[in-house]
Amino acid sequence: MSDADLVESLIHQAPVGLAFLGPDLRFRRVNAALGQIVGKPEADHAGKLPSEVWPEDLAARAEAAARKVLADGLPVTEHSVIRGDDPPKPPAPGGTHPPGPPLTATWFPVHDPDGEIVGVGLVLSSGAGAAAEEEIRRSEERYRSLVQAGAQVVWVAGPDGAMTEDSPEWRWITGQSAEDYIGHGWLDSIHPEDRERVERDWRQCVRTGKVFDDRYRIRTRSGSYRHYDVRAVPIERDGRIVEWVGASTDVTSQREAEEMRGRLTEQLSAAALRTARLQQATSMLAEALTVEQVVDVITEVGRTAIGALRSAVALLEPDGARLRVVNQDGLASAPDSAGGPLTLQSPSVMTRAIATRRPVLVEDPEDLRRQFEGELAIDPATVVATSDERSWVGLPLLAAGAPLGALRFSFSRPRKIIEEERVFLEALAGQCQLAVERAGLYEREHTTAETLQRSLLPDRLPSVPGLVLTAKYLPVTRNMEIGGDWYDAFRLADQRLAVAVGDVMGKGLTAAAGMGRVRNALRALALTDGRPAAVLGGLDRLFSATEEEEQVTTVAYLVIDPVTGEGLLGNAGHLPALVLGGGSPPRFDQVEAGTPLGWASPRRQHAFSMRPGSTAVFYSDGLVENRNRGLDAGLEELAAVAARADEELLAHPERLLRYLVDRMLAGHEQDDDVTVLVMHRPAAGPP
């Protein structure tokens, strides 16, 4: 079979209608299938226009399509060329009625070998197009059912971003009519806070062709708003956007769940943080030794844990009728009677907390007016104008159910204290009460111990011709712990001078009382037998009989003749004396230190001589030793500092003492008592 025969056979046997029309739109060739489809035999088509052979509606559409192909040089496809409800034209003689099912017609240009259009080809099919359309319809129905079963709204917009097709799902959710929705009316359902941003971003995507991806709130027909995730993509054809297809998914439940998880996470984090801060506050309060230190801790915790603007602690006076505000700067001038004396009858959040034994929570100035109506003439506007405080909390400090005072916090903005915060504040008030009680007890003990210690130190040192004496006792202030440092100087019966410096290890009343016993015993023993060996031996026997074994006490004891400068020195475990001047560099006395009192050992005494112009410095370990400086390093530093003292300083014991103390404590936090006694023998000798 030749190629021509093959082509002829394909045209004749093709199950679809085929035709060729010349540039004049007249049929040049038609196959049998096309004749059957349109109801006209092949022979009736030859040399005729479609309008001369086909039904009027079909012919008009066919000629229009053919002209468009000839003009544009591009194929044209049409579906449903003949609708099932179109009334058929009367058949020609020998013909049949045109079939009712719709047709699909494809018109395309036919070119010669030189590329010139010589006519129009037609492919006409029936049945398959209808089945395809039915399949498309069923697919659309299935898709719409899936969309409606979910929480999605599908919509279509034109290339300019305006809605072009109705969206029943959108109208069902928003209550908008089709007229309201079409175009840009859909924007009216967007939340006012989101609309400007959404409109701007949508127009930007329409202009650039980028995918639109956003989340915003849509007003429902009930007036409430729901959250939607929205995504739209451009549909392109022949390199240009022909429409936009988008889907809006309701994510309100998901968002609410996320927000709930976020709130729970925040609450758990806040609770954990408050617990940690309460533990930290408890630890800090346990180290607070004064009420002022307690206030410092409360102020810091109030600021960091609950964002308080100010914190104040007020304690009941002994008469039980008045309050003493420990830190006046913790109160503003208004609105709770701050700035003046507070009595239990003064209206304030603190006195109300004491009276009711319960927390007083004031959310804002208006709440303050309501709670204190009839007690305070409060104008919320005046409070706002005259004070930077906007809410307040008062907490009672109770000891065994009895009021001890009150704790007050203020805030710079209106604030509602939630239950977790209230529990935290009550726990903090409980810790504050314990710390205040402990600090008060410690302060009383400290005062007693300091009074006792100072009462046991000499009021003044003896005036001795030939020697100049000066001394200083400097108690530690950081932790207010009184130690057992002491010094003494007195004349013996033979007119020699007895000098003693000692240290009873320990703190508080126990150390102070121990120091008093040692000092008194030393004086009694010295007046009987003033020799250092005898005095130290007697103190050993006293310790063995009366003091506890763990009590450690050291003492350096010197007996010196003011006229000659010659004396005897005994040392029971104390630091060596520092000798200055006399034409020699500073040196530490070489007398063997021996053991502390009460530790059985032979007591010895050694010669000690002071030449004219020399100075002896006796001191406690607080002068040379601290947490950052060891004892050996401290002794070296003391000798170096003394070496820098000029002759003018060495000739004035009081100035020398201040110089040594200032230099040795500079740059160090004092963590122990400091005792220094300076004895100077003038160069001119005794008068």
C-alpha positions as CSV (number, residue, x, y, z in Angstrom):
1,M,0.0,0.0,0.0
2,S,1.3,3.4,-1.0
3,D,1.5,6.3,1.3
4,A,-1.3,8.0,-0.5
5,D,-3.5,4.9,-0.1
6,L,-2.5,4.7,3.6
7,V,-3.5,8.3,4.2
8,E,-6.8,7.9,2.3
9,S,-7.5,4.8,4.4
10,L,-6.8,6.6,7.7
11,I,-9.1,9.5,6.7
12,H,-11.9,7.2,5.6
13,Q,-11.8,4.9,8.6
14,A,-11.1,7.4,11.3
15,P,-13.7,7.3,14.2
16,V,-13.7,11.1,14.4
17,G,-14.9,13.6,11.9
18,L,-12.1,15.1,9.6
19,A,-12.4,17.9,7.2
20,F,-10.3,20.3,5.2
21,L,-11.5,23.8,4.3
22,G,-9.8,26.1,1.8
23,P,-8.9,29.8,2.5
24,D,-12.4,30.6,1.1
25,L,-13.9,28.4,3.9
26,R,-15.3,25.9,1.4
27,F,-15.0,22.2,2.1
28,R,-12.3,20.5,0.0
29,R,-12.5,17.1,1.8
30,V,-14.8,15.5,4.4
31,N,-14.7,11.9,5.7
32,A,-17.6,9.7,6.3
33,A,-17.4,10.0,10.1
34,L,-17.9,13.8,9.9
35,G,-20.9,13.3,7.6
36,Q,-22.5,11.0,10.1
37,I,-21.8,13.4,13.0
38,V,-23.5,16.4,11.3
39,G,-26.1,14.3,9.5
40,K,-24.9,15.2,5.9
41,P,-23.3,12.8,3.4
42,E,-19.7,13.5,2.3
43,A,-20.8,14.4,-1.2
44,D,-23.0,17.2,0.0
45,H,-20.0,19.1,1.5
46,A,-17.8,19.4,-1.5
47,G,-17.2,23.0,-2.5
48,K,-19.7,24.4,-0.1
49,L,-19.5,26.7,2.9
50,P,-20.5,25.3,6.3
51,S,-23.5,27.6,6.3
52,E,-24.8,25.9,3.1
53,V,-24.6,22.5,4.6
54,W,-24.8,22.5,8.4
55,P,-27.4,23.7,10.8
56,E,-27.3,27.5,11.3
57,D,-25.9,27.5,14.9
58,L,-23.2,24.9,14.1
59,A,-22.3,26.6,10.8
60,A,-21.9,30.1,12.4
61,R,-19.6,28.8,15.1
62,A,-17.6,26.8,12.6
63,E,-17.0,29.6,10.2
64,A,-16.1,32.0,13.0
65,A,-13.5,29.5,14.3
66,A,-12.1,28.9,10.8
67,R,-11.7,32.6,10.2
68,K,-9.9,33.0,13.6
69,V,-7.5,30.2,12.7
70,L,-6.7,31.8,9.4
71,A,-6.2,35.2,11.0
72,D,-4.1,34.1,14.1
73,G,-2.5,31.0,12.7
74,L,-3.3,29.2,16.0
75,P,-5.5,26.2,16.8
76,V,-8.9,26.8,18.3
77,T,-10.8,24.2,20.4
78,E,-14.4,24.3,21.3
79,H,-16.5,22.0,23.5
80,S,-20.2,21.4,23.4
81,V,-20.4,22.6,19.9
82,I,-24.0,21.3,19.7
83,R,-26.0,21.2,23.0
84,G,-28.4,18.4,23.6
85,D,-31.3,20.8,24.0
86,D,-30.6,22.6,20.6
87,P,-33.5,21.9,18.3
88,P,-32.1,20.1,15.2
89,K,-32.6,21.6,11.7
90,P,-34.8,19.8,9.3
91,P,-32.8,17.1,7.5
92,A,-31.8,17.4,3.9
93,P,-33.2,14.8,1.6
94,G,-31.8,11.5,2.5
95,G,-30.2,12.9,5.7
96,T,-30.8,12.3,9.4
97,H,-31.4,14.6,12.3
98,P,-28.3,16.0,13.8
99,P,-27.4,14.1,16.9
100,G,-28.1,15.7,20.3
101,P,-24.9,14.9,22.2
102,P,-22.4,17.8,22.4
103,L,-19.3,17.8,20.2
104,T,-15.7,18.8,20.6
105,A,-14.2,20.6,17.6
106,T,-10.6,21.4,17.1
107,W,-9.6,23.8,14.2
108,F,-6.0,24.1,13.1
109,P,-4.1,25.8,10.3
110,V,-2.7,23.6,7.4
111,H,0.6,24.8,5.9
112,D,2.2,24.1,2.6
113,P,5.9,23.1,2.4
114,D,6.8,26.8,2.4
115,G,5.0,27.3,5.7
116,E,2.1,29.3,4.1
117,I,-1.4,28.6,5.4
118,V,-3.4,26.9,2.7
119,G,-6.5,26.1,4.6
120,V,-8.0,25.0,7.9
121,G,-8.2,21.4,9.2
122,L,-11.0,20.2,11.4
123,V,-11.3,17.4,13.9
124,L,-14.8,16.8,15.2
125,S,-15.7,14.2,17.8
126,S,-18.8,13.3,19.7
127,G,-19.5,11.2,22.7
128,A,-16.0,11.3,24.1
129,G,-16.3,15.0,24.9
130,A,-19.5,14.5,26.7
131,A,-17.9,11.7,28.8
132,A,-14.9,13.9,29.5
133,E,-17.2,16.7,30.6
134,E,-19.2,14.4,32.8
135,E,-15.9,13.1,34.4
136,I,-14.8,16.7,35.0
137,R,-18.2,17.5,36.6
138,R,-18.0,14.4,38.8
139,S,-14.4,15.3,39.8
140,E,-15.4,18.8,40.6
141,E,-18.3,17.5,42.8
142,R,-15.9,15.1,44.6
143,Y,-13.4,18.0,45.2
144,R,-16.1,20.3,46.4
145,S,-17.4,17.6,48.8
146,L,-13.9,17.2,50.2
147,V,-13.5,20.9,50.6
148,Q,-16.8,21.2,52.4
149,A,-16.0,18.3,54.6
150,G,-12.9,20.1,55.7
151,A,-12.5,23.6,57.0
152,Q,-11.4,25.1,53.7
153,V,-12.8,27.8,51.5
154,V,-11.8,27.6,47.9
155,W,-12.0,30.7,45.8
156,V,-10.9,32.0,42.4
157,A,-9.7,35.5,41.5
158,G,-8.9,37.1,38.2
159,P,-5.4,38.2,37.2
160,D,-6.1,41.6,38.7
161,G,-6.8,40.0,42.1
162,A,-10.6,40.6,42.1
163,M,-12.9,37.7,42.9
164,T,-14.5,36.5,39.7
165,E,-16.5,33.4,40.8
166,D,-18.9,32.9,43.6
167,S,-17.8,31.0,46.7
168,P,-20.7,29.5,48.5
169,E,-18.5,28.3,51.3
170,W,-17.2,31.9,51.9
171,R,-20.8,33.3,51.9
172,W,-22.0,30.5,54.3
173,I,-19.2,31.5,56.8
174,T,-19.3,35.2,56.4
175,G,-22.9,35.9,55.6
176,Q,-21.9,38.0,52.6
177,S,-24.0,37.9,49.5
178,A,-22.5,37.1,46.1
179,E,-22.7,40.7,45.1
180,D,-20.9,41.7,48.3
181,Y,-18.2,39.1,47.8
182,I,-17.4,39.5,44.1
183,G,-14.6,42.0,43.3
184,H,-12.8,43.2,46.4
185,G,-15.8,43.1,48.7
186,W,-14.4,40.1,50.5
187,L,-11.9,42.4,52.2
188,D,-14.8,43.8,54.3
189,S,-14.9,40.6,56.2
190,I,-11.3,40.9,57.3
191,H,-10.6,42.0,60.9
192,P,-9.9,45.8,60.9
193,E,-6.5,45.2,62.5
194,D,-5.5,42.8,59.7
195,R,-7.2,44.4,56.7
196,E,-4.6,47.0,55.7
197,R,-1.8,44.4,55.9
198,V,-3.7,41.7,54.0
199,E,-4.8,44.1,51.3
200,R,-1.3,45.4,50.9
201,D,0.3,41.9,50.8
202,W,-2.4,40.6,48.4
203,R,-1.9,43.4,45.9
204,Q,1.9,42.9,46.1
205,C,1.6,39.2,45.2
206,V,-0.9,40.0,42.4
207,R,1.7,42.5,41.0
208,T,4.7,40.3,41.4
209,G,3.1,36.9,40.7
210,K,4.4,35.5,44.0
211,V,2.5,32.9,46.0
212,F,0.2,34.5,48.6
213,D,0.7,33.0,52.1
214,D,-0.8,34.6,55.1
215,R,-2.9,34.2,58.3
216,Y,-5.7,36.6,59.3
217,R,-9.0,36.8,61.1
218,I,-12.3,36.6,59.2
219,R,-15.6,37.8,60.6
220,T,-18.3,35.2,60.7
221,R,-22.0,35.7,60.2
222,S,-22.4,35.7,64.0
223,G,-20.0,38.7,64.3
224,S,-17.2,36.7,65.9
225,Y,-13.8,36.2,64.3
226,R,-12.0,33.1,63.3
227,H,-8.4,32.6,62.3
228,Y,-7.6,31.3,58.8
229,D,-4.4,30.3,57.0
230,V,-4.7,31.4,53.4
231,R,-2.7,30.4,50.4
232,A,-3.2,31.3,46.8
233,V,-1.2,30.4,43.7
234,P,-1.2,32.0,40.3
235,I,-2.5,29.9,37.3
236,E,-0.4,30.7,34.2
237,R,-1.2,30.1,30.5
238,D,1.1,31.0,27.6
239,G,3.4,32.8,30.1
240,R,0.8,35.0,31.7
241,I,-1.3,34.8,34.8
242,V,-5.0,34.1,33.8
243,E,-6.4,33.6,37.3
244,W,-5.6,32.9,41.0
245,V,-6.8,29.9,42.9
246,G,-6.8,30.0,46.7
247,A,-7.8,28.1,49.8
248,S,-8.6,29.4,53.2
249,T,-8.2,27.0,56.1
250,D,-9.8,27.5,59.4
251,V,-7.1,27.1,62.1
252,T,-8.9,28.7,65.0
253,S,-8.9,25.5,67.1
254,Q,-5.3,24.9,66.3
255,R,-4.4,28.5,67.2
256,E,-6.4,28.3,70.4
257,A,-4.6,25.1,71.3
258,E,-1.2,26.7,70.6
259,E,-2.2,29.7,72.7
260,M,-3.3,27.4,75.5
261,R,0.0,25.5,75.3
262,G,1.8,28.8,75.3
263,R,-0.1,30.1,78.3
264,L,0.5,26.8,80.2
265,T,4.2,26.9,79.3
266,E,4.4,30.5,80.5
267,Q,2.6,29.7,83.7
268,L,4.8,26.7,84.4
269,S,7.9,28.7,83.6
270,A,6.7,31.6,85.8
271,A,5.9,29.1,88.6
272,A,9.4,27.5,88.3
273,L,11.0,30.9,88.2
274,R,9.1,32.1,91.3
275,T,10.0,28.9,93.1
276,A,13.7,29.4,92.2
277,R,13.5,33.0,93.3
278,L,11.8,32.1,96.6
279,Q,14.5,29.6,97.2
280,Q,17.1,32.3,96.4
281,A,15.3,34.8,98.7
282,T,15.2,32.2,101.5
283,S,19.0,31.7,101.1
284,M,19.7,35.4,101.0
285,L,17.4,36.1,104.0
286,A,19.2,33.4,106.0
287,E,22.4,35.4,105.6
288,A,20.8,38.7,106.5
289,L,21.9,39.7,110.0
290,T,20.2,43.0,110.4
291,V,16.7,44.3,109.6
292,E,18.3,46.7,107.0
293,Q,19.9,43.7,105.3
294,V,16.5,42.0,105.3
295,V,15.0,45.0,103.6
296,D,17.7,45.0,101.0
297,V,16.9,41.4,100.1
298,I,13.2,42.0,100.0
299,T,13.7,45.0,97.7
300,E,15.8,43.0,95.3
301,V,13.4,40.1,95.3
302,G,10.4,42.4,94.8
303,R,12.1,44.0,91.8
304,T,13.3,40.9,90.1
305,A,10.6,38.4,90.9
306,I,7.4,40.4,90.6
307,G,8.5,43.7,89.0
308,A,7.8,45.9,92.1
309,L,8.5,49.6,91.8
310,R,9.1,49.9,95.6
311,S,9.3,47.6,98.6
312,A,9.0,48.6,102.2
313,V,9.1,46.8,105.6
314,A,7.4,48.3,108.6
315,L,7.7,46.8,112.2
316,L,5.5,47.4,115.2
317,E,7.0,49.5,117.9
318,P,7.3,48.0,121.4
319,D,4.1,49.9,122.4
320,G,2.2,47.9,119.7
321,A,0.4,51.0,118.5
322,R,2.8,52.5,116.0
323,L,4.7,51.3,113.0
324,R,8.3,52.0,112.3
325,V,9.1,52.0,108.5
326,V,12.6,50.6,108.2
327,N,13.2,52.1,104.8
328,Q,11.3,55.3,104.2
329,D,12.4,55.4,100.6
330,G,10.2,52.3,100.0
331,L,7.1,54.5,100.5
332,A,5.7,57.2,98.2
333,S,4.1,60.4,99.6
334,A,0.7,59.1,98.6
335,P,-1.7,57.4,98.8
336,D,-1.2,55.3,102.0
337,S,-0.2,57.9,104.6
338,A,3.5,57.5,103.9
339,G,5.7,60.4,104.9
340,G,4.1,60.7,108.3
341,P,4.0,58.6,111.5
342,L,2.0,55.4,110.9
343,T,-0.2,54.1,113.7
344,L,-2.5,51.1,113.5
345,Q,-5.3,53.5,113.0
346,S,-3.7,55.1,109.9
347,P,-5.4,53.9,106.8
348,S,-2.9,52.1,104.5
349,V,-2.3,48.8,102.9
350,M,0.1,47.8,105.6
351,T,-2.1,48.7,108.6
352,R,-5.1,47.0,106.8
353,A,-3.0,43.9,106.3
354,I,-2.0,43.9,110.0
355,A,-5.6,44.4,111.1
356,T,-7.1,41.7,108.9
357,R,-4.1,39.3,109.1
358,R,-4.6,38.8,105.4
359,P,-3.0,40.2,102.2
360,V,-4.4,43.4,100.9
361,L,-4.4,43.5,97.1
362,V,-5.2,46.8,95.3
363,E,-5.4,46.6,91.5
364,D,-5.5,50.3,90.6
365,P,-6.3,53.8,92.0
366,E,-10.0,53.2,91.5
367,D,-9.8,50.0,93.5
368,L,-7.9,51.9,96.2
369,R,-10.8,54.4,96.4
370,R,-13.3,51.6,96.7
371,Q,-11.4,49.6,99.4
372,F,-10.7,52.7,101.5
373,E,-13.9,54.5,101.0
374,G,-14.9,56.3,104.1
375,E,-11.3,56.1,105.5
376,L,-9.3,58.1,102.9
377,A,-10.5,60.8,100.6
378,I,-8.9,59.4,97.4
379,D,-9.3,60.9,94.0
380,P,-7.9,58.4,91.5
381,A,-7.0,61.2,89.1
382,T,-5.1,62.9,91.8
383,V,-3.2,59.7,92.7
384,V,-2.2,59.3,89.0
385,A,-1.1,63.0,88.8
386,T,0.9,63.0,92.1
387,S,2.3,59.5,92.3
388,D,4.1,57.0,90.0
389,E,2.4,54.1,91.9
390,R,-0.6,52.5,90.3
391,S,-1.2,49.3,92.3
392,W,-0.3,48.0,95.8
393,V,0.1,44.9,97.9
394,G,0.2,44.8,101.7
395,L,1.2,41.6,103.5
396,P,1.1,40.9,107.3
397,L,4.3,39.7,109.0
398,L,3.0,37.3,111.7
399,A,4.9,35.5,114.4
400,A,2.9,32.7,116.0
401,G,-0.3,34.5,114.8
402,A,0.7,37.8,116.4
403,P,1.5,40.8,114.2
404,L,5.2,41.7,113.9
405,G,4.8,44.3,111.1
406,A,3.9,44.4,107.4
407,L,5.5,44.1,104.0
408,R,4.5,46.5,101.2
409,F,5.0,46.3,97.4
410,S,3.9,49.0,94.9
411,F,3.9,48.8,91.1
412,S,4.1,51.4,88.3
413,R,1.1,50.1,86.4
414,P,-2.3,48.7,87.3
415,R,-1.9,45.0,88.2
416,K,-4.1,42.1,89.2
417,I,-2.2,39.7,91.4
418,I,-3.0,36.1,90.2
419,E,-3.4,33.2,92.6
420,E,0.1,31.9,91.9
421,E,1.7,35.3,92.7
422,R,-0.4,35.6,95.8
423,V,0.9,32.3,97.1
424,F,4.5,33.4,96.3
425,L,4.1,36.7,98.1
426,E,2.6,35.1,101.2
427,A,5.5,32.6,101.2
428,L,8.0,35.5,100.8
429,A,6.3,37.4,103.7
430,G,6.7,34.3,105.8
431,Q,10.4,34.1,105.1
432,C,10.7,37.8,105.7
433,Q,9.0,37.4,109.1
434,L,11.5,34.7,110.1
435,A,14.4,36.8,108.9
436,V,13.2,39.9,110.7
437,E,12.8,37.9,114.0
438,R,16.3,36.4,113.5
439,A,17.8,39.7,112.7
440,G,16.2,41.4,115.7
441,L,17.5,38.6,118.0
442,Y,21.0,38.9,116.4
443,E,21.0,42.7,116.8
444,R,20.1,42.4,120.4
445,E,22.8,39.8,121.1
446,H,25.3,41.8,119.1
447,T,24.5,45.0,121.1
448,T,24.9,43.1,124.3
449,A,28.1,41.5,123.3
450,E,29.6,44.7,122.0
451,T,28.6,46.5,125.2
452,L,30.1,43.8,127.3
453,Q,33.3,43.7,125.2
454,R,33.8,47.5,125.3
455,S,33.0,47.5,129.1
456,L,35.9,45.1,129.6
457,L,38.4,47.1,127.6
458,P,40.1,49.9,129.5
459,D,38.5,53.3,129.3
460,R,41.8,54.9,128.8
461,L,45.4,53.7,128.8
462,P,47.7,54.7,131.7
463,S,50.0,57.7,131.4
464,V,53.5,56.4,131.9
465,P,56.5,58.7,131.9
466,G,59.0,57.4,129.3
467,L,56.4,55.6,127.2
468,V,53.5,56.7,125.0
469,L,50.6,54.2,124.6
470,T,47.7,54.2,122.1
471,A,45.3,51.5,121.1
472,K,42.3,50.9,118.8
473,Y,39.6,48.2,118.7
474,L,37.7,48.0,115.4
475,P,34.8,45.5,115.5
476,V,33.8,43.9,112.2
477,T,30.7,45.4,110.7
478,R,30.0,43.1,107.7
479,N,28.3,40.4,109.7
480,M,28.1,42.2,113.0
481,E,29.8,39.3,114.8
482,I,31.6,40.5,118.0
483,G,34.8,38.6,118.6
484,G,37.1,38.0,121.5
485,D,39.9,40.6,120.8
486,W,41.1,42.5,123.8
487,Y,44.0,44.6,125.1
488,D,45.0,46.0,128.5
489,A,47.8,48.0,130.1
490,F,48.3,48.8,133.8
491,R,51.0,49.6,136.4
492,L,52.4,47.0,138.7
493,A,53.3,47.6,142.3
494,D,57.0,48.0,141.4
495,Q,56.0,50.8,138.8
496,R,56.7,48.6,135.8
497,L,54.1,48.6,133.1
498,A,52.2,45.5,132.2
499,V,50.8,45.3,128.6
500,A,48.7,42.5,127.2
501,V,47.0,41.8,123.9
502,G,44.9,38.7,123.3
503,D,42.3,36.9,121.2
504,V,39.6,34.5,122.4
505,M,38.6,32.5,119.4
506,G,34.8,32.6,118.6
507,K,32.1,35.1,118.2
508,G,29.3,36.7,120.1
509,L,28.5,36.6,123.8
510,T,30.5,33.5,124.4
511,A,33.8,35.0,123.0
512,A,33.1,38.3,124.8
513,A,32.5,36.6,128.1
514,G,35.6,34.4,127.7
515,M,37.7,37.5,127.0
516,G,36.4,39.1,130.2
517,R,37.4,36.1,132.3
518,V,40.9,36.0,130.7
519,R,41.5,39.7,131.2
520,N,40.4,39.7,134.8
521,A,42.4,36.6,135.7
522,L,45.5,38.1,134.0
523,R,45.2,41.2,136.1
524,A,44.8,39.2,139.3
525,L,47.7,37.0,138.6
526,A,49.9,39.9,137.5
527,L,49.3,41.8,140.7
528,T,50.5,38.7,142.7
529,D,53.5,37.7,140.5
530,G,54.0,39.9,137.4
531,R,56.6,37.7,135.7
532,P,55.2,36.6,132.3
533,A,56.1,33.0,132.8
534,A,54.2,33.0,136.1
535,V,51.2,34.8,134.7
536,L,50.9,32.5,131.7
537,G,51.3,29.4,133.8
538,G,48.5,30.6,136.1
539,L,46.2,31.2,133.1
540,D,46.9,27.7,131.9
541,R,45.8,26.3,135.3
542,L,42.7,28.5,135.2
543,F,41.8,27.3,131.7
544,S,42.2,23.7,132.6
545,A,39.8,24.1,135.5
546,T,37.1,26.4,134.0
547,E,37.2,26.6,130.2
548,E,36.1,24.1,127.6
549,E,38.8,22.2,125.8
550,E,37.8,23.5,122.4
551,Q,38.2,27.1,123.5
552,V,41.3,28.6,121.9
553,T,42.8,31.7,123.5
554,T,46.1,33.4,122.7
555,V,47.8,36.2,124.6
556,A,51.1,38.2,124.4
557,Y,52.1,39.6,127.8
558,L,54.9,42.1,128.4
559,V,56.3,43.7,131.6
560,I,58.6,46.6,130.9
561,D,60.5,49.2,132.9
562,P,59.5,52.7,131.5
563,V,62.8,54.2,132.6
564,T,65.3,51.7,131.1
565,G,63.1,50.2,128.3
566,E,64.1,46.8,129.4
567,G,61.4,44.1,130.0
568,L,60.3,40.5,129.8
569,L,57.9,39.1,127.2
570,G,55.9,35.9,127.2
571,N,53.7,34.6,124.3
572,A,51.0,32.0,124.5
573,G,50.3,31.3,120.8
574,H,49.8,35.0,119.8
575,L,51.2,36.8,116.8
576,P,54.7,38.3,117.2
577,A,55.1,42.0,118.1
578,L,56.5,44.3,115.4
579,V,59.4,46.5,116.5
580,L,60.1,49.8,114.5
581,G,62.7,52.6,114.6
582,G,65.8,52.9,116.7
583,G,67.9,53.0,113.6
584,S,66.9,49.5,112.5
585,P,64.4,48.2,109.8
586,P,61.1,46.8,111.0
587,R,61.4,43.4,112.5
588,F,59.2,40.9,114.3
589,D,60.1,39.8,117.8
590,Q,61.7,36.4,117.9
591,V,60.2,35.3,121.1
592,E,58.9,31.7,120.7
593,A,55.1,31.9,120.4
594,G,54.3,28.8,122.5
595,T,50.9,27.2,122.7
596,P,47.5,28.8,123.3
597,L,46.3,29.0,126.9
598,G,45.3,25.7,128.5
599,W,47.6,23.6,126.3
600,A,50.0,22.0,128.7
601,S,53.6,23.3,128.0
602,P,56.3,25.0,130.0
603,R,55.9,28.7,129.9
604,R,58.9,30.8,129.2
605,Q,59.8,34.5,129.2
606,H,62.4,36.3,127.2
607,A,64.1,39.6,127.3
608,F,62.5,42.5,125.4
609,S,64.2,45.8,125.0
610,M,63.1,49.1,123.6
611,R,65.7,51.6,122.6
612,P,64.9,55.4,122.6
613,G,63.0,56.3,119.5
614,S,61.7,52.7,118.9
615,T,58.1,51.6,118.7
616,A,56.4,48.2,119.4
617,V,53.2,47.2,117.7
618,F,51.0,44.5,119.2
619,Y,47.9,43.4,117.1
620,S,45.4,40.7,116.5
621,D,45.1,38.5,113.4
622,G,42.2,40.6,112.0
623,L,44.9,43.2,111.0
624,V,46.9,40.9,108.8
625,E,44.7,38.0,107.8
626,N,41.4,37.8,105.8
627,R,39.7,35.6,103.2
628,N,41.9,36.9,100.4
629,R,45.2,37.2,102.2
630,G,46.9,34.4,104.1
631,L,48.7,35.0,107.5
632,D,52.3,34.8,106.1
633,A,51.5,37.2,103.3
634,G,49.8,39.5,105.7
635,L,52.8,39.6,108.0
636,E,55.1,40.4,105.1
637,E,52.7,43.2,104.0
638,L,52.6,44.6,107.5
639,A,56.4,44.8,107.7
640,A,56.5,46.4,104.2
641,V,53.9,49.0,105.1
642,A,55.7,49.8,108.4
643,A,59.0,50.2,106.5
644,R,57.4,53.0,104.4
645,A,56.5,55.0,107.5
646,D,58.7,58.1,107.9
647,E,60.3,59.4,111.1
648,E,57.4,61.9,111.6
649,L,54.9,59.0,111.7
650,L,57.1,56.9,114.0
651,A,57.3,59.8,116.4
652,H,53.5,60.0,116.7
653,P,52.0,56.7,117.8
654,E,48.3,57.7,117.1
655,R,49.1,58.7,113.6
656,L,51.2,55.6,113.1
657,L,48.3,53.4,114.3
658,R,45.9,55.0,111.9
659,Y,48.4,54.7,109.1
660,L,48.9,50.9,109.7
661,V,45.2,50.2,110.0
662,D,44.2,52.1,106.9
663,R,46.9,50.6,104.7
664,M,46.4,47.0,105.9
665,L,42.6,47.1,105.4
666,A,42.6,49.1,102.1
667,G,41.2,47.0,99.3
668,H,40.1,44.2,101.7
669,E,36.7,43.5,103.2
670,Q,37.1,43.4,107.0
671,D,35.8,40.0,108.1
672,D,37.3,39.9,111.7
673,D,37.8,42.2,114.6
674,V,41.0,44.3,114.6
675,T,42.9,45.2,117.7
676,V,46.1,47.2,117.6
677,L,48.2,48.6,120.5
678,V,51.2,50.8,119.8
679,M,53.8,51.5,122.5
680,H,56.5,54.2,121.7
681,R,59.6,55.2,123.6
682,P,60.5,58.7,122.7
683,A,64.1,59.4,121.6
684,A,64.6,62.0,124.3
685,G,63.9,59.5,127.0
686,P,61.7,60.1,130.1
687,P,61.4,63.6,131.4
